[in-house]
Amino acid sequence: MADGNESVFNDGETLPGYSACPDPAASDEPPPPYSPETTTSATTTVAGDAPAAKRTVASLGMAMDMTFSATSFPAAFDVNPAEEPLLGGFTTNLLSGDSVITGQYYISPSFLCIYTHANKKVVKIKIRLADIDRYEPVVCVNVGEILKPGISPVLVPEGSIEPVDVSAMRPNAVNLYTAGAVHTFIAGKGPYLIGLSLLYVAWSRAAAAAAAALPWAPRVQLRLATEYSLPASEFILRSLKGAVVSGEHTFPVLIQVWTSYITFTVHDAKVVVPLRDITRVAPSRSLKNPNPEAKGLVLLEVPLASPPPQAAAAPPPRAAAAAPPPVAKKKSRFGGFAKSLKTKAAAVAAMAPLPSSGPADPEAATAAAAAKPPNALQLFMRSNVKHQLVKIDFTPVYNVIMFAWHAANRIPGAVEYAQP
């Protein structure tokens, strides 16, 4: 076993237990709905301050379960799925006037989409990331009570000591400033830190922001970055369960996609895959090795778009049933029923037998797998090895990796995203 603190940056090295594969070539009254806080200046509302702008009152929140998937997101917010795939969806608490309602936000490469309910009607807001002027992390000091009736959130800029000392507290909310408005997102259920990190990265790239890192470091992400010996400026864009293929073995792992790295741990060996060292990301299809003498999985490269389904070949016609031999007339107490059974039995006996299935054909199994959509990824490295990721939710994982990989390598041109 490798030392638990060992980090591996050179993917050509062999790790104990894992090796990269060689490259062969509450209240009865409903809460108010969401309305962004309007302001004429980029300031944060803090405890004791007067409201920075007019606030409207709404009347309903929503459940915390995610409403839209990668498949339904483009149509729900009228975006081009080829250019604006869903990178992540997160639950949140939205500030509406002095009240808080539950909601959701969805991130694509160019848009921030907000979804909630107001007066029994669906409310959708689509904000172009390039139109956001500033991303400001703040601390909601009473985050555990903001959904209680009559409780307003107290938001204090990070590092402030007045009116509340939050110098030792990590931000758990963010203000997004657009022209004349500020949208406030306060920590909700689920991986809200990943959501805020992904939102920052998507905004900074869409708006060509000069800042290279967030002005804060979420505690859990900072700890993981330290474990993998990553810079403190790295932030997780997605964390997912999956598996990696190593020879004939498949190891379940927890995979993190960072702004510049992909990491996972096999047993005690920590594996760090720099995105800048990836030369190609290949959509693939995993299948059991068709060779009966071999074990493990085989990955075949397949196109992102599945080929159009072909009409199944018509089965060969069966041989016509031969006429049954003449049956001598003989009396039977069953009469016509016995005669009918004999006639059917003779007809069945005269039919041509159907071919047996026989042993599995490796080439046929490979061809059948190649015609299916991708469900795995192969990451080809500069060191002539590749990492194989299987048992993943392919479309969102592929799109986040492509988003991060293109940005880390500054690859020109449009990104080819997977269509749901």
N, C-alpha and C positions, 0 to 999 in steps of 0.2 A: 504494500500500500504506500502511496505517496503521502508525504507530509500534508496535513490538512491546510497548512498555510501556503503550500506550493501553488504558484500561478504559472501558467504556461502561455507564452505569447507566440512562440515559434511552433506553428502547427505541424512542422515536419518531425517534431520529437515524438517518441513513443511513450505513452503514459501507461502505468499499470492499470489494467482493467478497461482502458479505452485507447484506441488508436484511430487516427484519421485514415480513411480508406485511400489507397493509392489511386491516383488519377489514371485510368487506362488510356487514354488519348486525352283624535282627541277631543275637542269641544263640539257642542251641538251646532254652534254657528260655524259655517264654513270659513276657512281662512281666506284672506284676500288673494286674488290672482296676481300674476307677474306683470310688472311694468317697470321698464328701466328707469333709473333715476336720471333725470335731466339736469345738466349742469353747464355752465358757461365757462368754467375753468377746470383745469386738471387738478382738483383737490380731493382729498379723502374726508368723508364725514367721520368725525371721531366723537367720543363721549364729551358732552358739554358744548359741542359746536352747534350752531344753527344749521338747518338743512341747506346744502349747497345749491339746491334748485327745487323746482316744483316736483311733488310726488303725487302719483295717482293711487287710488285704492282699488284693489281687485277682490275677487271673492271665491276662489277655489284653487286648491292644489291638485296633486295627482299622486298615484301610486309610485313606488320607487322601483318597480320592475322596468327593465328597458323595453321600450315599445318597438323600436325599429332595429332590424338586423342589417347585415351587409347587403342583403337582397332587396329589402324594402326601403332602405335609406334614400337612394337616388330619386325614386319617384316621389317620396314623401316631401322632399325639399327641392325638387325640380333642379337637380344637378346632373351633369353628364357623368355616367358611371365610368366611362373610359378615362376621364381626367380627374374625377373627384370621388375615388372610392372611400368608403368609411374606414378611417384609421383607428377610431375608438369611440365608444359611447359610454357616458358616465352619469350617474345620478348626482344631484347637487341640491343645495338650498339657494333659492334666488331671492334677492332683496327687492321688495316692492314697497316703496314708501318707507314706513317704519316697520313693516311686517315682513315675514319670511314665508315663502311657499316652497313646496317641493317641485322639482322639475328635472329635466334631463338636458344634457348638451352632447352634441355629436361633432366630431372633428374630421374634416377632410383636408387635403393639401391646401386648399384655398379658402375654405369657409368654416365658420363656427355656426352651428345650427342649434337653436334653443327650442325646446318643446315643453309645454305645460297646458293646463286647462284654465279657462276663465269664464265664469257664468255659464257653465255647462257647455262651453264651446272650446274647440281646439285652438290653441295659440301656438303659432310657429314663427320664429324670427330667424332670419338668415343674415349673418354679418360677414362681409368679406374681410378676411384676416388682414389684408393690406390696408384696410381702412381703420384698423385699430392703431391709435397713436402711442399708447403706452400700456404696459403690463405692470401692475403694481401689487406685489404680495403684501397682505395685511394680516393682522391677528384679530380674530373674533374671540374676545376674552370670555364670553358666555355662550360658547358654541353648544354646550349641552342643554341649554334652556331655550333656545331661540324658537322652537316650535310650540312652546307653551303660550296659551292665550295672554295677550297683553304684554309680552316680553319682546323688546326690540333688541336687535344685535348691537353690540358695542364693538366697533371696528377701530383699531389703533394701528398706525403705520409701524412696520417692522422696526425694532430697535428703539422705539420711543420709551421714555420713562414717565411722561405725563400725557394725559391725565391718569393713565394706568401704566405701571412699569411692565413692559413686555420684552425687555432686553434679553431675557433668558428664554423666551418662548419662540417656537417656530411658527411661521405663518401657516394658517389653515384656511385662508381665503384669498381672493384676488379681485382687484378692480381692473376692468378693461375700459379704457377711455377711447371713445370715438368722437366724431365731431358733434359737440353739444350734448353728449350723453355718457353715462358710466354704467356698465353692467357689473354687478357684484355676484360672485359665486362663492358660497360658503360650504365648507366641507360637508359632504353627505355620506351615505353609506357606500361601502365598496372601496376600491383602490383610488381614492380621490387624489393622492399625491401623484400617481402615475398620470391621471387625467390632467392635472395642472402642469406637469412636466411636458406631456405631449402637446398640450395647448401652447405652451411657451415656445417649444421648438418649431411647431408649425407656423406660429405667428412670426417668429424671428426670421424664418426663411421666406415666408410670403411677403413680409414687409421689408426684407433686406436689412434687418436691424443690425447695428454694428456690434451689439453685445454678443459674446460667444457663449455665455453661461448665465444661468439664473443667479440673481443676487442672493439666493438662499439655498440651503441644502437640506432636503427632507431627511430626517434622522435615519429611517430604515434604508433609504437608498444610499446614504453616505456610509452606513455600516457595510452594505454589500460592496460598494465601490472599494472600500478599504480591504475587504476580504479578497477581492480579485485584483488588488493593487492597481486600481484604475484611478485616474485623476478625479478630484472632488467635483470637477465641472461636468462629469458625466451623469446623465439622468436616464432612468428607465422609461422607455416608450411603451413597452408591453412585456408582461410576464405571463408565461403560459406553460402548461403541462405538455409533455411530448416524450419522445424517445430518440436516441441516437443509435445508429448501426455501427457496430465494431466487429468486423469479421463475420462470424456466424452468430454473434450475440447481439441482442437489442436491449439497451439499458434505459429504463425510464428516468427522466430527468425533469427538472424545472428550468426552463430556458428564459433568460432575460435578454431582451433586445434594447440596447442602449443607443445613445446618439452616435457613438463611434465603435461599438463593440457588440458582440454576441457572447454571452457567457452561460455556462452550465457546469454542474459538478457531477462527475461519475465516481461513485464511491467516495474516496477522499481527495481525488485529483480534480483540481479546478482548471477548467479549460476556458481560455480567453481567445476569441476569434476576432481580430481587428477587421473592421469593415474595409479598411483601405487595402488589406491584403487579399480580399476576395476579387477574383478576376471575372467570375461568372456565377449567376444564380440561376439554376436550372430547375424548372418545374418537373416533377417526376411522379411516377406511379409505382407504389411498392406492391410486391406480390411475393408469395412463397416461392422459394427456389424450385423451378420445375424439374430440376435434376433430382431424381429420387435418392441419389447417393449423397447429395449435399443438404446442408441445413441453412437456416437463416433466411433473410429477406434479400430480394434482388430489386434494385431500383432502375426503372427505365425512364429515360427522358421522354416527355410527352409535351405537345403544344399546350399553351394556356387555354385556347379555345378548343373544345371538343369537336372532332369531325362530325359532319352531319350524319345522322343515323341512316344506315343503308337498309333497304328493304330486305327482309329475310328471304333467303332462297326457298323456293317452293319445295316441299319434300317430294322425293321420287314417288311416282304413282305406284300404288300397290297392284300386284298382278290380279287380274280379274278372277273372281272365284269360279272354279270349275263347277260345271253342273253336277249335282249329286247323282250318284249311281241310282238306277231304278231300284225301288224297294218293293219286294213282293208283297202283295196285298195279304194281309192277315188280320184276322179279327183281334181286337184288343178291347178290354173293358174300359180303357182310357180313350178309345176312339181317336178322334182328330188331334187331341193334345199330344199323344205319343208320336204320331206321325210328324207333327210339327217339330218336336224335339229332335227326331232323327234327321230331319232335313237340315236343321240349323247346325247340328254337329258335323254332318258331312261337309257343309259349306265352309265351316271354320277349318276343318282338317285340310281342305284343299287350298287354303290361302297361302301365299308366299310368306315365309318367316321374315321378321324384321331383323336388320343387322344389330349386333350387340355393340355396346359402347366401346369396349376394348380398353386398353391402357391409355393413360393420359398422354397427350401429345405436347411436348414442351414448346414446340414452335406455335401451336395453336393457342396454348395458354399465354404465351408472350404476346401474340398478336391481339388476343382478347383484352389483355391488360392495357396495351398501348392505345386501344380505342376508347378507354375510359378517361375521365377528367383527372387531373393531378391531385394527389393527396399527400405528397412528400416533397422535400427540397434537397437539392444537392448544392453545396457551397464549394466551388472550385477555388483553390488558393494558389498564390504565387509559388508556394513551395511544392507544387505538383502533388498535392494531396487534396482530398475533398472531405467535407463533413456531410453526413446524411441525416437529415431530420425527418422523422416519421411520426405517425400517430398525432398529427397536429390538425388544428382547424385551418385548412390550407389558405383560403382566400384572405382573411384578415391578417394572418401571419405573414404571408407572402407580400401583401401590400405594404405593411409596416416595414418589413426588411428592405423592400425596394425603395421606399421613401427615404429610409436612413442611409442605405448604401449609396444611392445617387448623390445625396447631399454630402456624405463623408468624402466621396471621391470626386465631387464636383463634375459629374458626368453631364455633358451637354445634351440637349434634346429632351423630348418628352419621355416620361416614365411609362413603360408598358405595364399597367396594372392588371390584375386578374379581375374578370367580370364575375359577379355572383350568379 
